[in-house]
Amino acid sequence: MKVGFIGLGIMGTPMAGHLLDAGHTLYVHDIKPVPAELTDKGAIPCPSGAEVAAAAEVIITMVPDTPHVGAALFSENGVAAGLSAGKIVVDMSSISPIETKEYAKRINDLGCSYLDAPVSGGEVGAKAASLTIMVGGPQEAFDTVKPLFEKMGKNITLVGGNGDGQTTKVANQIIVALTIEAVAEALLFASKAGADPAKVRQALMGGFASSRILEVHGERMINRNFAPGFRIELHQKDLNLALSGAKALNLSLPHTASCQQLFNACAAQGGAAWDHSGMLRALELLAGHEVGSK
């Protein structure tokens, strides 16, 4: 396929690379210079989203937040300006489900299909092509784009209509945040009680408390490796979507709110760019104890 890719950050670059490796023609655009690792493989840089859309059959956006998607799609030289009927726009960012439905309508009005397809798995999953991809939109467009998704991820699900993919991602981020908090509390408790947190984690990995987060982020916490795979500020953005959505739905999410407060405490300590496993550090401040300390 002729594929467009807009947004070449720590997630977008490896995702785009997998499409190139699969033999697709790739037209790319970013506000920063296109990484050499993509142009060396044959990616074709374009000066605007409009030119990407004019050249490609499927146009993918992978940018940080709701306003960035809006700008990528609908600015003066954005994707919409280059679309012609029958093309498919795929947003793989994590943004507002409500705005997603509006974006989809505007793209549909141009005679094109729209899929919201946010991902989970972070930088590690992007590099390994093992992302979970949660899709909202029409079946026909999903079937057309699925071969592309299969080059970037493993668990690919059409959840429902436009907006449902983003709703699923918000639900995912609630679970991830609360599980990070649970793992952090458990390891902090074990450490302050005098147990070796590394051996506690090893024991827990064989029981009912085992999880991917205990495996990956538990190890990060013990090794104190908070270099970002997924930044706290991005998880704050996702929990803001959850909490604003809950307000609109007259729904209480008390533990989501407490996780957001812990992320806020990390940001106040200069940790907005820490990996989200760094939530541990807010709990350590409250405890006056670091995991692994004697």
Backbone torsions as a table, in degrees:
resi	resn	phi	psi	omega
1	MET	NA	158.1	167.2
2	LYS	-90.5	114.0	-171.9
3	VAL	-119.2	138.2	171.9
4	GLY	-103.9	144.1	179.1
5	PHE	-138.0	120.6	-178.0
6	ILE	-119.9	120.5	-178.1
7	GLY	108.6	95.7	-171.0
8	LEU	-118.7	56.6	177.9
9	GLY	-89.1	-153.2	-175.2
10	ILE	-66.8	-23.1	175.3
11	MET	-93.5	-48.0	-172.9
12	GLY	-63.9	-37.7	-177.2
13	THR	-62.1	-52.0	177.8
14	PRO	-66.5	-33.8	178.1
15	MET	-62.2	-46.0	177.9
16	ALA	-63.3	-37.2	179.1
17	GLY	-60.6	-38.2	178.2
18	HIS	-64.4	-36.1	178.6
19	LEU	-67.3	-39.1	175.8
20	LEU	-64.3	-43.2	179.9
21	ASP	-61.0	-28.6	179.9
22	ALA	-82.2	-2.6	174.9
23	GLY	97.2	5.0	179.6
24	HIS	-76.8	147.5	171.5
25	THR	-77.7	126.6	-171.5
26	LEU	-122.6	122.2	174.2
27	TYR	-103.6	127.9	-170.4
28	VAL	-128.1	152.9	176.9
29	HIS	-151.0	142.0	175.0
30	ASP	-154.2	159.4	177.8
31	ILE	-72.4	-18.7	174.6
32	LYS	-102.8	166.0	176.7
33	PRO	-57.7	141.7	179.6
34	VAL	-65.4	130.3	-179.2
35	PRO	-57.5	140.0	-178.7
36	ALA	-62.0	-28.6	-179.2
37	GLU	-63.1	-22.6	176.8
38	LEU	-88.9	-45.6	-179.9
39	THR	-65.2	-33.0	177.5
40	ASP	-63.5	-26.2	178.3
41	LYS	-89.9	-4.7	177.1
42	GLY	112.9	3.9	177.0
43	ALA	-61.0	142.7	-176.4
44	ILE	-106.0	107.4	179.5
45	PRO	-67.8	141.5	176.5
46	CYS	-125.1	145.1	-176.6
47	PRO	-75.5	-10.6	-178.1
48	SER	-155.0	161.5	174.3
49	GLY	-63.5	-32.8	179.6
50	ALA	-61.5	-40.7	-179.4
51	GLU	-70.9	-35.4	174.2
52	VAL	-59.8	-48.2	-177.3
53	ALA	-65.0	-35.6	179.8
54	ALA	-66.8	-31.8	-175.1
55	ALA	-88.9	-28.5	-168.9
56	ALA	-101.2	158.7	173.9
57	GLU	-89.0	-37.9	178.2
58	VAL	-122.8	129.5	-177.7
59	ILE	-118.0	121.1	-177.9
60	ILE	-107.2	133.8	171.1
61	THR	-112.6	140.3	179.1
62	MET	-144.5	82.2	-174.1
63	VAL	-127.8	170.6	-165.7
64	PRO	-68.3	-41.3	-166.9
65	ASP	-150.1	174.0	-175.1
66	THR	-53.8	-49.5	-179.2
67	PRO	-62.8	-30.9	179.4
68	HIS	-68.0	-37.6	176.5
69	VAL	-65.8	-45.3	178.1
70	GLY	-56.3	-43.0	179.5
71	ALA	-68.1	-42.3	180.0
72	ALA	-61.7	-35.0	-177.4
73	LEU	-85.4	-42.6	-163.7
74	PHE	-121.8	7.6	173.5
75	SER	-68.5	175.1	-173.5
76	GLU	-55.1	-41.0	179.3
77	ASN	-112.9	32.4	-178.2
78	GLY	-82.6	-178.0	-175.6
79	VAL	-54.8	-44.9	-175.7
80	ALA	-57.7	-32.3	-178.6
81	ALA	-68.3	-19.1	-178.7
82	GLY	-108.7	3.4	-176.2
83	LEU	-78.8	149.9	166.9
84	SER	-130.3	159.0	-172.1
85	ALA	-55.1	141.3	175.5
86	GLY	97.8	-8.8	179.9
87	LYS	-81.7	166.1	-177.8
88	ILE	-123.4	128.1	175.5
89	VAL	-104.7	129.9	-177.7
90	VAL	-124.5	115.6	175.8
91	ASP	-99.4	116.2	-179.6
92	MET	-103.5	9.2	174.2
93	SER	-73.2	170.8	174.2
94	SER	-109.6	107.2	-172.2
95	ILE	-139.6	-174.6	-177.5
96	SER	-65.0	127.6	174.1
97	PRO	-60.7	-34.7	-178.6
98	ILE	-66.7	-48.5	178.7
99	GLU	-65.2	-34.7	178.8
100	THR	-56.4	-43.7	180.0
101	LYS	-62.8	-36.5	177.7
102	GLU	-69.3	-43.6	178.3
103	TYR	-60.1	-42.8	-179.4
104	ALA	-60.7	-43.0	-179.8
105	LYS	-61.7	-41.8	-178.4
106	ARG	-66.6	-37.5	177.3
107	ILE	-70.8	-40.6	177.7
108	ASN	-60.3	-37.3	-180.0
109	ASP	-63.8	-18.1	177.0
110	LEU	-92.0	6.3	179.0
111	GLY	83.1	18.8	-178.1
112	CYS	-118.7	160.4	178.2
113	SER	-95.0	157.4	-178.1
114	TYR	-135.7	132.6	172.6
115	LEU	-122.8	131.8	166.6
116	ASP	-97.7	125.0	-171.1
117	ALA	-140.2	61.4	179.4
118	PRO	-64.5	161.0	-173.3
119	VAL	-125.7	159.3	172.1
120	SER	-133.0	144.1	-179.6
121	GLY	137.3	-12.7	174.4
122	GLY	64.8	-167.5	-177.9
123	GLU	-58.9	-39.0	-179.8
124	VAL	-61.0	-46.6	179.8
125	GLY	-66.8	-35.5	178.3
126	ALA	-64.2	-43.7	-179.0
127	LYS	-69.2	-35.4	-177.0
128	ALA	-87.7	-1.3	-175.5
129	ALA	56.1	40.0	-178.3
130	SER	-120.1	22.4	-177.9
131	LEU	-63.2	148.0	164.7
132	THR	-87.0	130.1	-176.0
133	ILE	-121.9	121.2	-175.1
134	MET	-109.7	115.8	-165.7
135	VAL	-115.7	137.5	170.9
136	GLY	-122.1	134.6	178.5
137	GLY	146.5	-173.5	-175.0
138	PRO	-73.9	146.3	-177.6
139	GLN	-57.8	-44.2	-175.4
140	GLU	-61.0	-44.3	178.6
141	ALA	-66.3	-39.5	177.8
142	PHE	-59.8	-45.3	-179.3
143	ASP	-61.9	-36.7	179.1
144	THR	-67.5	-40.8	-173.5
145	VAL	-88.5	-16.8	-175.0
146	LYS	-53.1	-40.0	177.0
147	PRO	-58.6	-31.1	175.5
148	LEU	-71.1	-44.6	177.8
149	PHE	-56.8	-38.0	-176.1
150	GLU	-68.1	-17.7	174.7
151	LYS	-84.0	-12.7	-177.5
152	MET	-113.1	-18.5	-174.1
153	GLY	-149.6	176.2	-177.5
154	LYS	-114.7	-48.7	-176.7
155	ASN	-99.5	100.6	-171.5
156	ILE	-119.6	119.9	-174.2
157	THR	-132.2	127.5	168.1
158	LEU	-83.1	108.0	-173.0
159	VAL	-81.8	-38.8	-175.9
160	GLY	173.5	-144.7	-177.9
161	GLY	-82.0	-179.1	-179.5
162	ASN	-56.1	133.6	-176.6
163	GLY	100.0	-26.5	-177.5
164	ASP	-71.3	-30.2	174.6
165	GLY	-63.0	-45.2	179.6
166	GLN	-67.2	-37.5	176.7
167	THR	-61.3	-40.9	178.1
168	THR	-63.2	-40.1	179.8
169	LYS	-65.1	-39.2	177.1
170	VAL	-61.9	-43.2	177.0
171	ALA	-60.3	-41.6	176.9
172	ASN	-57.9	-44.3	-175.9
173	GLN	-70.4	-28.7	172.8
174	ILE	-63.5	-48.4	-178.7
175	ILE	-63.0	-43.3	-178.9
176	VAL	-62.5	-46.3	-178.5
177	ALA	-62.1	-46.3	-178.2
178	LEU	-67.1	-32.9	179.1
179	THR	-73.6	-38.2	173.3
180	ILE	-58.0	-43.5	-179.2
181	GLU	-63.7	-40.9	-179.6
182	ALA	-65.6	-44.1	178.6
183	VAL	-63.9	-41.5	179.8
184	ALA	-63.0	-45.1	178.3
185	GLU	-61.4	-42.8	-176.7
186	ALA	-64.9	-45.4	-178.7
187	LEU	-70.3	-35.1	177.0
188	LEU	-65.9	-43.7	176.9
189	PHE	-58.8	-48.6	-178.1
190	ALA	-61.7	-43.1	-178.0
191	SER	-65.8	-45.3	-178.0
192	LYS	-69.5	-25.1	176.3
193	ALA	-77.5	-6.4	175.2
194	GLY	102.9	-0.6	178.7
195	ALA	-83.5	158.0	176.6
196	ASP	-78.9	112.6	-175.2
197	PRO	-62.7	-29.7	178.8
198	ALA	-65.8	-41.1	179.5
199	LYS	-74.4	-32.9	174.6
200	VAL	-61.6	-46.5	178.3
201	ARG	-59.9	-43.6	179.9
202	GLN	-59.1	-42.3	179.1
203	ALA	-66.4	-42.1	-178.0
204	LEU	-67.5	-28.1	-179.7
205	MET	-64.0	-17.7	178.5
206	GLY	-96.0	4.4	-175.7
207	GLY	-121.0	-166.3	-174.8
208	PHE	-69.7	-19.3	179.0
209	ALA	-81.4	-2.9	-178.2
210	SER	-61.1	141.9	176.6
211	SER	-159.3	164.0	175.7
212	ARG	-61.6	-35.0	-179.3
213	ILE	-71.8	-40.1	173.8
214	LEU	-60.1	-39.9	-179.3
215	GLU	-65.3	-54.4	-171.7
216	VAL	-86.0	-54.4	-175.6
217	HIS	-79.0	-28.0	172.6
218	GLY	-60.3	-41.3	176.9
219	GLU	-64.9	-41.2	176.4
220	ARG	-58.2	-43.9	-178.2
221	MET	-63.2	-43.6	-179.0
222	ILE	-66.8	-39.5	-180.0
223	ASN	-84.6	-5.3	-177.9
224	ARG	54.9	46.6	178.0
225	ASN	-105.5	97.0	-177.0
226	PHE	-110.9	20.5	170.9
227	ALA	-63.6	136.4	-167.0
228	PRO	-71.8	129.9	157.7
229	GLY	-99.1	-39.1	173.9
230	PHE	-141.4	115.2	-170.2
231	ARG	-71.4	146.7	176.3
232	ILE	-54.8	-41.9	-177.1
233	GLU	-62.3	-29.9	176.8
234	LEU	-75.3	-36.5	176.7
235	HIS	-69.8	-34.5	173.0
236	GLN	-57.6	-43.2	178.6
237	LYS	-59.2	-43.9	-178.5
238	ASP	-67.0	-39.3	178.5
239	LEU	-71.1	-29.5	172.2
240	ASN	-60.3	-40.1	177.0
241	LEU	-62.5	-41.1	179.3
242	ALA	-64.1	-45.6	-174.7
243	LEU	-73.8	-36.5	176.7
244	SER	-69.6	-37.3	175.4
245	GLY	-64.8	-39.7	178.3
246	ALA	-62.9	-39.3	177.9
247	LYS	-62.1	-42.8	179.6
248	ALA	-65.8	-28.5	-178.3
249	LEU	-94.0	3.0	-174.8
250	ASN	54.5	49.8	-174.4
251	LEU	-123.7	137.5	178.5
252	SER	-97.8	128.0	175.4
253	LEU	-124.7	71.6	-169.4
254	PRO	-62.9	-38.1	-176.5
255	HIS	-81.1	-26.8	170.0
256	THR	-61.7	-41.7	179.4
257	ALA	-64.8	-39.0	-179.5
258	SER	-69.4	-35.8	175.2
259	CYS	-63.9	-39.5	177.1
260	GLN	-62.0	-38.6	177.9
261	GLN	-64.1	-37.2	177.1
262	LEU	-67.6	-39.8	174.0
263	PHE	-62.3	-39.8	178.1
264	ASN	-60.7	-40.0	178.7
265	ALA	-63.9	-39.0	176.6
266	CYS	-63.1	-44.8	179.9
267	ALA	-60.7	-37.7	179.0
268	ALA	-64.9	-23.5	178.0
269	GLN	-93.9	14.9	179.0
270	GLY	85.6	16.8	-172.8
271	GLY	-104.1	21.2	-179.3
272	ALA	-58.5	-30.2	-178.8
273	ALA	-97.0	4.1	172.9
274	TRP	-66.1	157.7	167.8
275	ASP	-61.2	149.8	-175.6
276	HIS	-65.3	-16.7	171.4
277	SER	-64.4	-15.8	176.9
278	GLY	-67.6	-4.7	170.7
279	MET	-50.4	-30.8	177.2
280	LEU	-49.5	-36.9	-172.6
281	ARG	-67.8	-30.1	174.9
282	ALA	-66.6	-41.3	177.5
283	LEU	-67.2	-35.9	177.0
284	GLU	-63.5	-38.1	176.7
285	LEU	-61.2	-42.3	178.9
286	LEU	-65.5	-32.3	-176.5
287	ALA	-89.3	-15.9	-173.6
288	GLY	63.1	33.7	-175.3
289	HIS	-153.0	137.7	174.8
290	GLU	-102.2	140.7	177.1
291	VAL	-57.6	130.5	-178.8
292	GLY	95.7	-12.4	179.0
293	SER	-75.1	151.4	175.4
294	LYS	-91.1	NA	NA
